[in-house]
Amino acid sequence: MKDLSAKAAAEMSPEERNKFGVKDRMSLSLEEARQRFKKDAVLHELLGSEFVDAYLRVNEVSSSNRVIIILSYRRRAHIPTRYRPRRSG
């Protein structure tokens, strides 16, 4: 394995990335990462399609729940300040 610690792949020129064997970029979103994971034939071969499919189902549900929790937290944090009774005087 080649040492990439000197510079992040995103900071490398195309020539530098080629020299170090960096051919693909990382996914830019969770959805893109899921799609790449789903289509990766090597992962299907190593882990089994049943595991890959189950992992993706669990990952999608946990991500959806995380969004709901974050939105609920933001809503609860916002309501008390917005609807707090005004002080007189």
C-alpha positions, 0 to 999 in steps of 0.5 A, a space after each residue: 500500500 502506498 503512503 498518502 499521508 503527505 497530502 489528501 487525495 482531494 488536494 492532489 493533481 490528477 498526475 499525483 493521484 495517478 502516481 499513487 493509484 487513486 482512481 476513484 473519489 469518495 462519495 460526496 453524499 450518503 445516498 451516493 455511498 449507498 448506491 456504490 456499496 450496492 453496486 460493488 461486485 467485490 463486496 457482494 462476493 466477499 460479504 454475500 448479497 444477502 448481507 449487503 442488502 440487509 446492511 443497506 436496509 438497516 443503514 437506510 432506516 437508521 439514517 431516516 431515524 437520525 434525520 427525524 431525531 435531529 428535526 425533532 430536537 431542532 423543533 423542540 429547541 426552537 419552540 420554547 424561545 419562540 413562544 415564551 411569554 413576554 415579560 412586562 416592563 
